[in-house]
Amino acid sequence: MKTKSFTALLRMVAIPLLLLLGACQTAPAHNQPPVNGVPQVTVSIPPQAFFVERIAGDAISVNVMVQPGDNVHTYEPSPEQMKMVSNSQIFFSIGVEYEENWIPRFTDINPQMAVVDSAAGIQRIEAADPHEHEEDVDSHDNEPADHGLDPHVWLAPDHGKRIAENILVALVELVPSKAEHFQENYESLITEIDELDAKISTALANLDNRRFMVYHPAWGYFAEQYQLTQFPIEIGGQEPSARELAELVKLARQENIKVIFVQPAFNTANAETLANELDAEVVLIDPLDYDWLENLNTAAEAFANALSQ
Ligand SMILES: [Zn+2]
């Protein structure tokens, strides 16, 4: 609630300000002294750092919590990372699991730090679960409390645009003297995202088979934007049992699945078993890759190749 209303306020105040600013100097809203003269912000995941750096260039330094190859769903900050948080003026959340428990600790050690929800305004969708028709729901017992909503909001061009806008608004408030510069960078980023979106739409436009299998269901928002359907191999965050794996083979045959997507930090043995069984290909895509634009482009090409087979 708190972070949401803060962003809403920023949105109301800062967007009109953006239009007026330029030379007009306002006192920074965040009182913490900058480190080595460059303000520092902390983000949860590498794709958010990409947005901050595309918008702010060298004017802001970025501390990233979850590193590529980490499992974002089980991640916890190290003491060194806590030190970085204590030097940050903004924490940009995205809604991944550890934030719920750790943001209160961040604001304990750094009460001056603003917490900004970089995913504010994004409608969260239900997490994919192909097994909900089964009576056996025991495997769902270990899921976190927010089970049901998909946290991978950043993996779609439309949502990337919203995240960029949320970050722009907060950065302009942090460094008002750079407003014009940030706005220009933001606009050229949006142009590139629109170009990517057009390219992906074209690549996926004429596919009859719009279904794909993925070890960990990170691509729900991408699927939503381009009318695709993902079938996860994981069941409620757990590896499937032998019986469930047999069910998945049946499902994949029905759906003519020819490619299975996997990502680092997750056990891919089951995906490979399935791929062997189906004579399908395993493709590695990391949802946490820093270069968000390039990564979505690569993902789209992989999807298009997979689905046109
Ligand atoms: Zn995930």
Boltz pocket constraint, residues with backbone or C-beta under 6 A from the ligand:
constraints:
  - pocket:
      binder: B
      contacts: [[A, 72], [A, 73], [A, 152], [A, 216], [A, 217], [A, 218]]
      max_distance: 6.0
